[in-house]
Amino acid sequence: PFLFRDNDYFIHLGVMVGIYAIAAIGFNILSGYTGLLSMGHAAFMGIGAYISAILAVDAGLPFFVTLPFAMAASGIVGALLGIISLRVTDIYLKIVTLAFGFIMSLLFINLEGITGGATGMGGIPRPVLFGYQFTSTIAYYYLVFALCLLVVFFSWRLVSSPIGRSFIYVKENIIAAEAFGINSTSIKLLSFTISAVLAGMAGGLYAHYIRYITPDAFTFKHSLDFLLMIVIGGQGSIVGSVIGAAVVYSLPEMLRFAAVYYYALFGLIIIVIMVFMPGGLVSLPGVLRAGQSKGPGGGAS
């Protein structure tokens, strides 16, 4: 904001990156740390968006009341899906979560009396805190930035805790983890729930920022975007989730000068990142250090 204070477009990009970073962190906890790949993650964001919007528009509740409800609703649905999904593994888990995403998209469209149907839901108010309304883009940026920092801190503490280490143990070797007394079912369910709660937070922030939501904002394509974010940024990395969100959301916008070729350029950049940095962009410092430590013959310099 100090560099682009007078450029609302770049501040808008910052807001959207912060919102998607929160959802990507949740997705990384589920996939990068616990090893569970959900193909319907955008649906949790949609649940949070619609719950917060409905409570604000129809019930007249303030944002800082609707947001916790949105997070709780997404978390409950995430826990229920987790209970169902944990009965299956691998490709079947992906199919179950994919089906869940499609079901939620159909519900968003067909529950016209509640969600507004395919035309969407508008009139969503901006947040108000102690009489101050976050009407300007830069004000909303600071709100999202503060909440994103809280999520980063919470997630960092979580993955550094015994619970976070249990996530990793379950991902690496579930049999060994259970042999050491880790309840893999509870750990997976907790990971599913936390991931959904953070997606619900992102959805609530999105709804009150855009102020108009449609089912098209929470489709399978957006679930793929979350997968791209953690792969490009770095799986099993909180910072990598933020970097991935910045790249996946901002880079296509920056490449629009290439007109019809910008998707091709975007795809080429992703391929280059994956080839030279399979650990994601977060591994770039390590890749550079490894390159500097090798002499002309490949040995240590």
ZIRAQUI-V907234 format. One record per residue. N is the residue number from 1. D_FIRST is the distance of its C-alpha to the first C-alpha in Angstrom with 2 decimals. Layout:
# ZIRAQUI-V907234
n=[N	N]
d_first=[D_FIRST	D_FIRST]
This chain:
# ZIRAQUI-V907234
n=[1	2	3	4	5	6	7	8	9	10	11	12	13	14	15	16	17	18	19	20	21	22	23	24	25	26	27	28	29	30	31	32	33	34	35	36	37	38	39	40	41	42	43	44	45	46	47	48	49	50	51	52	53	54	55	56	57	58	59	60	61	62	63	64	65	66	67	68	69	70	71	72	73	74	75	76	77	78	79	80	81	82	83	84	85	86	87	88	89	90	91	92	93	94	95	96	97	98	99	100	101	102	103	104	105	106	107	108	109	110	111	112	113	114	115	116	117	118	119	120	121	122	123	124	125	126	127	128	129	130	131	132	133	134	135	136	137	138	139	140	141	142	143	144	145	146	147	148	149	150	151	152	153	154	155	156	157	158	159	160	161	162	163	164	165	166	167	168	169	170	171	172	173	174	175	176	177	178	179	180	181	182	183	184	185	186	187	188	189	190	191	192	193	194	195	196	197	198	199	200	201	202	203	204	205	206	207	208	209	210	211	212	213	214	215	216	217	218	219	220	221	222	223	224	225	226	227	228	229	230	231	232	233	234	235	236	237	238	239	240	241	242	243	244	245	246	247	248	249	250	251	252	253	254	255	256	257	258	259	260	261	262	263	264	265	266	267	268	269	270	271	272	273	274	275	276	277	278	279	280	281	282	283	284	285	286	287	288	289	290	291	292	293	294	295	296	297	298	299	300	301]
d_first=[0.00	3.82	5.43	5.08	4.78	8.42	8.74	9.30	10.93	8.36	6.41	10.12	10.85	8.57	10.49	13.69	13.48	13.11	16.04	18.14	17.56	19.22	22.10	22.42	22.79	25.57	27.16	27.15	28.93	31.52	31.98	30.75	32.21	35.07	36.03	36.16	34.84	34.04	33.89	32.99	29.80	27.98	30.69	29.49	26.05	27.99	30.09	27.16	25.65	29.04	30.12	27.05	27.28	31.06	30.97	28.39	30.10	33.74	33.93	31.32	29.86	26.40	23.59	23.90	27.56	27.33	24.84	27.39	30.11	28.24	27.80	31.44	32.76	31.08	32.36	35.87	36.02	34.71	37.44	40.07	39.09	39.16	42.68	43.82	42.06	43.31	46.78	45.89	44.36	42.96	43.19	44.43	41.34	39.19	41.50	41.44	37.63	37.54	40.12	38.14	35.11	37.43	39.11	35.90	34.91	38.36	38.06	34.77	36.60	39.99	39.20	38.59	39.54	36.82	34.01	34.64	35.98	34.90	33.42	30.89	29.78	27.67	26.93	24.85	23.16	19.63	19.67	20.85	20.82	23.16	23.13	19.37	18.52	15.27	15.71	12.36	10.12	7.10	9.99	11.30	8.33	8.93	12.57	12.64	10.83	13.49	16.26	15.52	15.82	19.02	20.35	19.82	21.62	24.32	24.92	25.13	27.64	29.48	30.06	31.06	33.60	37.14	36.02	33.46	36.19	38.48	36.09	36.43	40.19	40.73	38.85	40.77	44.22	44.87	48.58	47.97	45.33	47.87	50.53	48.46	48.30	44.93	45.12	43.42	43.61	41.78	39.11	38.51	38.47	35.95	33.68	34.04	33.26	30.12	28.81	29.55	28.03	24.60	24.93	25.86	22.75	20.64	22.92	22.55	18.76	19.17	21.87	20.15	17.01	19.08	21.82	24.47	25.83	28.69	30.67	29.37	26.02	27.90	30.47	31.94	29.64	26.63	28.68	29.15	25.41	25.16	28.03	26.35	23.19	25.28	27.63	25.06	22.91	25.99	28.49	28.99	25.58	22.81	20.27	21.88	21.17	17.39	17.80	20.21	18.06	15.31	18.18	20.29	17.78	15.67	18.54	20.77	18.14	17.75	21.57	22.39	23.45	26.49	27.65	30.31	30.02	26.48	27.87	30.37	27.80	25.78	29.07	30.04	26.88	27.54	31.15	30.29	28.04	30.84	33.56	32.11	30.01	31.90	30.10	26.74	23.82	23.74	27.16	26.06	26.40	29.87	30.86	29.97	31.88	34.80	34.91	34.95	37.69	40.07	42.36	43.72	46.27	43.93	44.97	43.16	42.49]
